[in-house]
Amino acid sequence: PDEPPDPSLAPGVCDCIAQPLVAQFTWDSLTMLVEACRRERVRNWEAIKAFPEQAPPSSYSQFDGHDRPDLFAEAAQELAAGR
C-alpha cells in the first residue's frame, strides 16, 4: 500500500491485548515493518519495474553478513568439501 496505516485501526488490531504498553509496542512494530518494506520497495523500484524484461542483479555476496566471513566460515568449508 502507498498510504500509511490508519491509526484508527490500532484499537481493532490490539483489542485482545490487555496491557496498553504491549498494544502500543505491537502497533509500533507493525507500523515500522510496513515502513521498512515501503522504503525497500522504493529503493529497489527500478529493478522491480524492469523485472519481466531484465533479471534482477545477482544476490551473491549481498546477504546480511556477507562482509563477515567468520559468521559463515563453517558452511563455506562444508560447501567447498562437497558435502
Biopython code that builds the backbone (N, CA, C, O; Angstrom):
import numpy as np
from Bio.PDB.StructureBuilder import StructureBuilder

atoms = [
    (1, "PRO", "N", (0.831, -1.205, 0.000)),
    (1, "PRO", "CA", (0.000, 0.000, 0.000)),
    (1, "PRO", "C", (0.862, 1.250, 0.000)),
    (1, "PRO", "O", (1.939, 1.280, 0.597)),
    (2, "ASP", "N", (0.385, 2.258, -0.664)),
    (2, "ASP", "CA", (1.124, 3.512, -0.726)),
    (2, "ASP", "C", (0.737, 4.472, 0.389)),
    (2, "ASP", "O", (1.436, 5.458, 0.627)),
    (3, "GLU", "N", (-0.365, 4.198, 1.074)),
    (3, "GLU", "CA", (-0.782, 5.059, 2.170)),
    (3, "GLU", "C", (-0.238, 4.514, 3.489)),
    (3, "GLU", "O", (-0.082, 3.304, 3.648)),
    (4, "PRO", "N", (0.046, 5.403, 4.424)),
    (4, "PRO", "CA", (0.460, 4.906, 5.744)),
    (4, "PRO", "C", (-0.721, 4.223, 6.436)),
    (4, "PRO", "O", (-1.874, 4.479, 6.087)),
    (5, "PRO", "N", (-0.447, 3.369, 7.402)),
    (5, "PRO", "CA", (-1.530, 2.699, 8.116)),
    (5, "PRO", "C", (-2.429, 3.710, 8.815)),
    (5, "PRO", "O", (-1.959, 4.742, 9.295)),
    (6, "ASP", "N", (-3.694, 3.415, 8.867)),
    (6, "ASP", "CA", (-4.666, 4.289, 9.510)),
    (6, "ASP", "C", (-4.602, 4.092, 11.023)),
    (6, "ASP", "O", (-4.858, 2.988, 11.503)),
    (7, "PRO", "N", (-4.267, 5.129, 11.780)),
    (7, "PRO", "CA", (-4.178, 4.979, 13.244)),
    (7, "PRO", "C", (-5.488, 4.551, 13.895)),
    (7, "PRO", "O", (-5.473, 3.997, 14.994)),
    (8, "SER", "N", (-6.613, 4.793, 13.245)),
    (8, "SER", "CA", (-7.884, 4.385, 13.847)),
    (8, "SER", "C", (-8.035, 2.859, 13.867)),
    (8, "SER", "O", (-8.924, 2.339, 14.541)),
    (9, "LEU", "N", (-7.179, 2.140, 13.136)),
    (9, "LEU", "CA", (-7.223, 0.675, 13.136)),
    (9, "LEU", "C", (-6.529, 0.079, 14.362)),
    (9, "LEU", "O", (-6.728, -1.095, 14.673)),
    (10, "ALA", "N", (-5.725, 0.868, 15.053)),
    (10, "ALA", "CA", (-4.941, 0.354, 16.170)),
    (10, "ALA", "C", (-5.791, -0.314, 17.248)),
    (10, "ALA", "O", (-5.420, -1.399, 17.694)),
    (11, "PRO", "N", (-6.900, 0.260, 17.690)),
    (11, "PRO", "CA", (-7.685, -0.427, 18.729)),
    (11, "PRO", "C", (-8.229, -1.772, 18.250)),
    (11, "PRO", "O", (-8.287, -2.722, 19.031)),
    (12, "GLY", "N", (-8.621, -1.869, 17.000)),
    (12, "GLY", "CA", (-9.124, -3.134, 16.485)),
    (12, "GLY", "C", (-8.037, -4.182, 16.349)),
    (12, "GLY", "O", (-8.289, -5.375, 16.520)),
    (13, "VAL", "N", (-6.828, -3.735, 16.039)),
    (13, "VAL", "CA", (-5.716, -4.667, 15.872)),
    (13, "VAL", "C", (-5.284, -5.220, 17.220)),
    (13, "VAL", "O", (-4.958, -6.402, 17.333)),
    (14, "CYS", "N", (-5.278, -4.381, 18.232)),
    (14, "CYS", "CA", (-4.718, -4.771, 19.525)),
    (14, "CYS", "C", (-5.760, -4.862, 20.631)),
    (14, "CYS", "O", (-5.397, -4.802, 21.806)),
    (15, "ASP", "N", (-7.038, -5.004, 20.303)),
    (15, "ASP", "CA", (-8.048, -5.002, 21.346)),
    (15, "ASP", "C", (-8.003, -6.245, 22.227)),
    (15, "ASP", "O", (-8.566, -6.239, 23.322)),
    (16, "CYS", "N", (-7.344, -7.313, 21.773)),
    (16, "CYS", "CA", (-7.271, -8.520, 22.588)),
    (16, "CYS", "C", (-6.124, -8.460, 23.593)),
    (16, "CYS", "O", (-5.963, -9.370, 24.406)),
    (17, "ILE", "N", (-5.349, -7.421, 23.543)),
    (17, "ILE", "CA", (-4.209, -7.299, 24.451)),
    (17, "ILE", "C", (-4.614, -6.403, 25.620)),
    (17, "ILE", "O", (-5.038, -5.264, 25.421)),
    (18, "ALA", "N", (-4.485, -6.911, 26.803)),
    (18, "ALA", "CA", (-4.964, -6.186, 27.973)),
    (18, "ALA", "C", (-4.049, -5.027, 28.371)),
    (18, "ALA", "O", (-4.515, -4.030, 28.923)),
    (19, "GLN", "N", (-2.773, -5.153, 28.097)),
    (19, "GLN", "CA", (-1.827, -4.129, 28.542)),
    (19, "GLN", "C", (-1.610, -3.079, 27.451)),
    (19, "GLN", "O", (-1.199, -3.429, 26.345)),
    (20, "PRO", "N", (-1.874, -1.819, 27.731)),
    (20, "PRO", "CA", (-1.719, -0.778, 26.709)),
    (20, "PRO", "C", (-0.282, -0.640, 26.202)),
    (20, "PRO", "O", (-0.066, -0.301, 25.039)),
    (21, "LEU", "N", (0.689, -0.896, 27.058)),
    (21, "LEU", "CA", (2.082, -0.793, 26.632)),
    (21, "LEU", "C", (2.399, -1.844, 25.573)),
    (21, "LEU", "O", (3.095, -1.557, 24.599)),
    (22, "VAL", "N", (1.893, -3.049, 25.760)),
    (22, "VAL", "CA", (2.106, -4.116, 24.783)),
    (22, "VAL", "C", (1.381, -3.788, 23.483)),
    (22, "VAL", "O", (1.900, -4.033, 22.394)),
    (23, "ALA", "N", (0.172, -3.230, 23.606)),
    (23, "ALA", "CA", (-0.581, -2.846, 22.419)),
    (23, "ALA", "C", (0.174, -1.784, 21.628)),
    (23, "ALA", "O", (0.246, -1.853, 20.401)),
    (24, "GLN", "N", (0.736, -0.802, 22.331)),
    (24, "GLN", "CA", (1.491, 0.247, 21.636)),
    (24, "GLN", "C", (2.737, -0.325, 20.984)),
    (24, "GLN", "O", (3.071, 0.047, 19.859)),
    (25, "PHE", "N", (3.433, -1.228, 21.675)),
    (25, "PHE", "CA", (4.623, -1.858, 21.112)),
    (25, "PHE", "C", (4.271, -2.648, 19.855)),
    (25, "PHE", "O", (4.994, -2.599, 18.860)),
    (26, "THR", "N", (3.149, -3.380, 19.907)),
    (26, "THR", "CA", (2.711, -4.158, 18.747)),
    (26, "THR", "C", (2.409, -3.249, 17.565)),
    (26, "THR", "O", (2.837, -3.514, 16.441)),
    (27, "TRP", "N", (1.672, -2.180, 17.823)),
    (27, "TRP", "CA", (1.326, -1.235, 16.758)),
    (27, "TRP", "C", (2.584, -0.601, 16.181)),
    (27, "TRP", "O", (2.727, -0.509, 14.961)),
    (28, "ASP", "N", (3.501, -0.162, 17.045)),
    (28, "ASP", "CA", (4.740, 0.447, 16.571)),
    (28, "ASP", "C", (5.559, -0.533, 15.742)),
    (28, "ASP", "O", (6.126, -0.154, 14.717)),
    (29, "SER", "N", (5.627, -1.781, 16.171)),
    (29, "SER", "CA", (6.403, -2.786, 15.437)),
    (29, "SER", "C", (5.814, -3.039, 14.059)),
    (29, "SER", "O", (6.542, -3.100, 13.068)),
    (30, "LEU", "N", (4.500, -3.186, 13.996)),
    (30, "LEU", "CA", (3.864, -3.438, 12.711)),
    (30, "LEU", "C", (3.977, -2.231, 11.783)),
    (30, "LEU", "O", (4.180, -2.383, 10.578)),
    (31, "THR", "N", (3.845, -1.041, 12.345)),
    (31, "THR", "CA", (3.979, 0.173, 11.535)),
    (31, "THR", "C", (5.397, 0.312, 11.002)),
    (31, "THR", "O", (5.592, 0.704, 9.852)),
    (32, "MET", "N", (6.391, -0.008, 11.835)),
    (32, "MET", "CA", (7.781, 0.056, 11.368)),
    (32, "MET", "C", (8.039, -0.971, 10.281)),
    (32, "MET", "O", (8.792, -0.694, 9.347)),
    (33, "LEU", "N", (7.436, -2.146, 10.374)),
    (33, "LEU", "CA", (7.594, -3.167, 9.343)),
    (33, "LEU", "C", (7.020, -2.682, 8.019)),
    (33, "LEU", "O", (7.644, -2.856, 6.973)),
    (34, "VAL", "N", (5.843, -2.081, 8.055)),
    (34, "VAL", "CA", (5.238, -1.541, 6.838)),
    (34, "VAL", "C", (6.133, -0.470, 6.231)),
    (34, "VAL", "O", (6.343, -0.451, 5.019)),
    (35, "GLU", "N", (6.656, 0.413, 7.056)),
    (35, "GLU", "CA", (7.511, 1.492, 6.556)),
    (35, "GLU", "C", (8.828, 0.949, 5.998)),
    (35, "GLU", "O", (9.310, 1.439, 4.976)),
    (36, "ALA", "N", (9.416, -0.055, 6.653)),
    (36, "ALA", "CA", (10.660, -0.642, 6.157)),
    (36, "ALA", "C", (10.436, -1.313, 4.802)),
    (36, "ALA", "O", (11.277, -1.209, 3.909)),
    (37, "CYS", "N", (9.318, -1.991, 4.652)),
    (37, "CYS", "CA", (9.007, -2.629, 3.365)),
    (37, "CYS", "C", (8.783, -1.586, 2.283)),
    (37, "CYS", "O", (9.201, -1.773, 1.141)),
    (38, "ARG", "N", (8.129, -0.493, 2.636)),
    (38, "ARG", "CA", (7.897, 0.574, 1.664)),
    (38, "ARG", "C", (9.223, 1.184, 1.212)),
    (38, "ARG", "O", (9.440, 1.411, 0.022)),
    (39, "ARG", "N", (10.107, 1.446, 2.180)),
    (39, "ARG", "CA", (11.414, 2.027, 1.824)),
    (39, "ARG", "C", (12.214, 1.090, 0.931)),
    (39, "ARG", "O", (12.860, 1.535, -0.017)),
    (40, "GLU", "N", (12.175, -0.201, 1.228)),
    (40, "GLU", "CA", (12.904, -1.177, 0.417)),
    (40, "GLU", "C", (12.331, -1.238, -0.993)),
    (40, "GLU", "O", (13.073, -1.347, -1.970)),
    (41, "ARG", "N", (11.012, -1.169, -1.091)),
    (41, "ARG", "CA", (10.376, -1.181, -2.411)),
    (41, "ARG", "C", (10.758, 0.067, -3.199)),
    (41, "ARG", "O", (11.020, -0.016, -4.399)),
    (42, "VAL", "N", (10.792, 1.216, -2.540)),
    (42, "VAL", "CA", (11.197, 2.454, -3.217)),
    (42, "VAL", "C", (12.658, 2.353, -3.651)),
    (42, "VAL", "O", (13.008, 2.753, -4.761)),
    (43, "ARG", "N", (13.497, 1.826, -2.788)),
    (43, "ARG", "CA", (14.929, 1.712, -3.099)),
    (43, "ARG", "C", (15.159, 0.791, -4.292)),
    (43, "ARG", "O", (16.057, 1.037, -5.096)),
    (44, "ASN", "N", (14.367, -0.255, -4.416)),
    (44, "ASN", "CA", (14.541, -1.234, -5.498)),
    (44, "ASN", "C", (13.555, -1.039, -6.639)),
    (44, "ASN", "O", (13.351, -1.953, -7.438)),
    (45, "TRP", "N", (12.939, 0.134, -6.732)),
    (45, "TRP", "CA", (11.875, 0.322, -7.702)),
    (45, "TRP", "C", (12.332, 0.075, -9.140)),
    (45, "TRP", "O", (11.589, -0.524, -9.917)),
    (46, "GLU", "N", (13.511, 0.512, -9.508)),
    (46, "GLU", "CA", (13.984, 0.317, -10.886)),
    (46, "GLU", "C", (14.100, -1.177, -11.214)),
    (46, "GLU", "O", (13.725, -1.601, -12.307)),
    (47, "ALA", "N", (14.612, -1.964, -10.282)),
    (47, "ALA", "CA", (14.721, -3.412, -10.514)),
    (47, "ALA", "C", (13.344, -4.062, -10.552)),
    (47, "ALA", "O", (13.117, -4.986, -11.333)),
    (48, "ILE", "N", (12.428, -3.591, -9.720)),
    (48, "ILE", "CA", (11.069, -4.141, -9.712)),
    (48, "ILE", "C", (10.371, -3.821, -11.027)),
    (48, "ILE", "O", (9.717, -4.684, -11.614)),
    (49, "LYS", "N", (10.508, -2.588, -11.485)),
    (49, "LYS", "CA", (9.836, -2.149, -12.706)),
    (49, "LYS", "C", (10.379, -2.885, -13.932)),
    (49, "LYS", "O", (9.623, -3.188, -14.856)),
    (50, "ALA", "N", (11.673, -3.173, -13.948)),
    (50, "ALA", "CA", (12.303, -3.814, -15.106)),
    (50, "ALA", "C", (12.291, -5.343, -15.008)),
    (50, "ALA", "O", (12.879, -6.011, -15.859)),
    (51, "PHE", "N", (11.643, -5.902, -14.001)),
    (51, "PHE", "CA", (11.756, -7.342, -13.745)),
    (51, "PHE", "C", (11.382, -8.240, -14.919)),
    (51, "PHE", "O", (12.172, -9.127, -15.241)),
    (52, "PRO", "N", (10.249, -8.082, -15.576)),
    (52, "PRO", "CA", (9.934, -9.056, -16.627)),
    (52, "PRO", "C", (10.959, -9.086, -17.760)),
    (52, "PRO", "O", (11.240, -10.149, -18.314)),
    (53, "GLU", "N", (11.515, -7.933, -18.105)),
    (53, "GLU", "CA", (12.462, -7.868, -19.223)),
    (53, "GLU", "C", (13.903, -8.116, -18.786)),
    (53, "GLU", "O", (14.703, -8.644, -19.558)),
    (54, "GLN", "N", (14.229, -7.745, -17.577)),
    (54, "GLN", "CA", (15.616, -7.831, -17.116)),
    (54, "GLN", "C", (15.648, -8.576, -15.788)),
    (54, "GLN", "O", (14.884, -8.270, -14.873)),
    (55, "ALA", "N", (16.531, -9.545, -15.697)),
    (55, "ALA", "CA", (16.670, -10.296, -14.451)),
    (55, "ALA", "C", (17.231, -9.385, -13.367)),
    (55, "ALA", "O", (18.016, -8.484, -13.663)),
    (56, "PRO", "N", (16.842, -9.606, -12.127)),
    (56, "PRO", "CA", (17.387, -8.785, -11.046)),
    (56, "PRO", "C", (18.882, -9.039, -10.883)),
    (56, "PRO", "O", (19.370, -10.104, -11.260)),
    (57, "PRO", "N", (19.602, -8.093, -10.337)),
    (57, "PRO", "CA", (21.037, -8.310, -10.127)),
    (57, "PRO", "C", (21.260, -9.496, -9.191)),
    (57, "PRO", "O", (20.435, -9.787, -8.325)),
    (58, "SER", "N", (22.361, -10.154, -9.379)),
    (58, "SER", "CA", (22.671, -11.322, -8.560)),
    (58, "SER", "C", (22.732, -10.938, -7.092)),
    (58, "SER", "O", (23.274, -9.892, -6.734)),
    (59, "SER", "N", (22.177, -11.783, -6.257)),
    (59, "SER", "CA", (22.206, -11.502, -4.823)),
    (59, "SER", "C", (23.426, -12.138, -4.162)),
    (59, "SER", "O", (23.563, -12.092, -2.939)),
    (60, "TYR", "N", (24.307, -12.727, -4.958)),
    (60, "TYR", "CA", (25.518, -13.325, -4.402)),
    (60, "TYR", "C", (26.344, -12.239, -3.733)),
    (60, "TYR", "O", (26.555, -11.177, -4.320)),
    (61, "SER", "N", (26.804, -12.477, -2.546)),
    (61, "SER", "CA", (27.594, -11.546, -1.737)),
    (61, "SER", "C", (26.822, -10.285, -1.381)),
    (61, "SER", "O", (27.426, -9.232, -1.173)),
    (62, "GLN", "N", (25.494, -10.375, -1.306)),
    (62, "GLN", "CA", (24.719, -9.224, -0.880)),
    (62, "GLN", "C", (23.806, -9.563, 0.292)),
    (62, "GLN", "O", (22.954, -8.754, 0.661)),
    (63, "PHE", "N", (23.970, -10.741, 0.882)),
    (63, "PHE", "CA", (23.133, -11.114, 2.011)),
    (63, "PHE", "C", (23.676, -10.474, 3.284)),
    (63, "PHE", "O", (24.826, -10.037, 3.325)),
    (64, "ASP", "N", (22.846, -10.421, 4.317)),
    (64, "ASP", "CA", (23.289, -9.864, 5.591)),
    (64, "ASP", "C", (24.443, -10.694, 6.127)),
    (64, "ASP", "O", (24.324, -11.912, 6.260)),
    (65, "GLY", "N", (25.535, -10.057, 6.429)),
    (65, "GLY", "CA", (26.702, -10.741, 6.953)),
    (65, "GLY", "C", (27.707, -11.143, 5.902)),
    (65, "GLY", "O", (28.670, -11.844, 6.215)),
    (66, "HIS", "N", (27.515, -10.717, 4.643)),
    (66, "HIS", "CA", (28.455, -11.124, 3.593)),
    (66, "HIS", "C", (29.859, -10.582, 3.844)),
    (66, "HIS", "O", (30.840, -11.121, 3.333)),
    (67, "ASP", "N", (29.948, -9.522, 4.628)),
    (67, "ASP", "CA", (31.252, -8.941, 4.931)),
    (67, "ASP", "C", (31.854, -9.536, 6.213)),
    (67, "ASP", "O", (32.891, -9.065, 6.679)),
    (68, "ARG", "N", (31.220, -10.555, 6.780)),
    (68, "ARG", "CA", (31.712, -11.214, 7.987)),
    (68, "ARG", "C", (31.913, -12.695, 7.716)),
    (68, "ARG", "O", (31.062, -13.501, 8.091)),
    (69, "PRO", "N", (33.011, -13.077, 7.076)),
    (69, "PRO", "CA", (33.210, -14.495, 6.748)),
    (69, "PRO", "C", (33.264, -15.395, 7.979)),
    (69, "PRO", "O", (33.020, -16.597, 7.870)),
    (70, "ASP", "N", (33.576, -14.843, 9.139)),
    (70, "ASP", "CA", (33.605, -15.673, 10.337)),
    (70, "ASP", "C", (32.216, -16.199, 10.696)),
    (70, "ASP", "O", (32.100, -17.207, 11.394)),
    (71, "LEU", "N", (31.161, -15.528, 10.227)),
    (71, "LEU", "CA", (29.800, -15.963, 10.529)),
    (71, "LEU", "C", (29.381, -17.171, 9.700)),
    (71, "LEU", "O", (28.540, -17.959, 10.132)),
    (72, "PHE", "N", (29.960, -17.320, 8.516)),
    (72, "PHE", "CA", (29.548, -18.429, 7.657)),
    (72, "PHE", "C", (30.723, -19.275, 7.189)),
    (72, "PHE", "O", (30.617, -19.979, 6.185)),
    (73, "ALA", "N", (31.844, -19.215, 7.905)),
    (73, "ALA", "CA", (33.048, -19.952, 7.513)),
    (73, "ALA", "C", (32.813, -21.464, 7.527)),
    (73, "ALA", "O", (33.261, -22.163, 6.618)),
    (74, "GLU", "N", (32.122, -21.974, 8.541)),
    (74, "GLU", "CA", (31.898, -23.422, 8.613)),
    (74, "GLU", "C", (31.077, -23.905, 7.441)),
    (74, "GLU", "O", (31.402, -24.936, 6.850)),
    (75, "ALA", "N", (30.025, -23.194, 7.087)),
    (75, "ALA", "CA", (29.204, -23.581, 5.955)),
    (75, "ALA", "C", (29.987, -23.505, 4.649)),
    (75, "ALA", "O", (29.818, -24.350, 3.770)),
    (76, "ALA", "N", (30.840, -22.496, 4.522)),
    (76, "ALA", "CA", (31.653, -22.360, 3.316)),
    (76, "ALA", "C", (32.646, -23.514, 3.200)),
    (76, "ALA", "O", (32.889, -24.004, 2.098)),
    (77, "GLN", "N", (33.221, -23.953, 4.314)),
    (77, "GLN", "CA", (34.149, -25.078, 4.293)),
    (77, "GLN", "C", (33.424, -26.362, 3.886)),
    (77, "GLN", "O", (33.951, -27.145, 3.096)),
    (78, "GLU", "N", (32.227, -26.583, 4.418)),
    (78, "GLU", "CA", (31.458, -27.772, 4.057)),
    (78, "GLU", "C", (31.074, -27.755, 2.584)),
    (78, "GLU", "O", (31.090, -28.790, 1.917)),
    (79, "LEU", "N", (30.730, -26.578, 2.085)),
    (79, "LEU", "CA", (30.384, -26.452, 0.676)),
    (79, "LEU", "C", (31.594, -26.742, -0.212)),
    (79, "LEU", "O", (31.470, -27.382, -1.256)),
    (80, "ALA", "N", (32.770, -26.261, 0.216)),
    (80, "ALA", "CA", (33.990, -26.497, -0.551)),
    (80, "ALA", "C", (34.383, -27.986, -0.511)),
    (80, "ALA", "O", (34.953, -28.510, -1.468)),
    (81, "ALA", "N", (34.074, -28.644, 0.589)),
    (81, "ALA", "CA", (34.408, -30.071, 0.722)),
    (81, "ALA", "C", (33.430, -30.952, -0.054)),
    (81, "ALA", "O", (33.669, -32.148, -0.221)),
    (82, "GLY", "N", (32.342, -30.369, -0.525)),
    (82, "GLY", "CA", (31.395, -31.114, -1.332)),
    (82, "GLY", "C", (30.349, -31.861, -0.529)),
    (82, "GLY", "O", (29.776, -32.829, -1.028)),
    (83, "ARG", "N", (30.087, -31.449, 0.678)),
    (83, "ARG", "CA", (29.077, -32.138, 1.491)),
    (83, "ARG", "C", (27.694, -31.711, 1.146)),
    (83, "ARG", "O", (26.732, -32.198, 1.739)),
]
sb = StructureBuilder()
sb.init_structure("model")
sb.init_model(0)
sb.init_chain("A")
sb.init_seg("    ")
for serial, (resi, resn, name, xyz) in enumerate(atoms, 1):
    if name == "N":
        sb.init_residue(resn, " ", resi, " ")
    sb.init_atom(name, np.array(xyz, "f"), 0.0, 1.0, " ", f" {name:<3s}", serial, name[0])
structure = sb.get_structure()
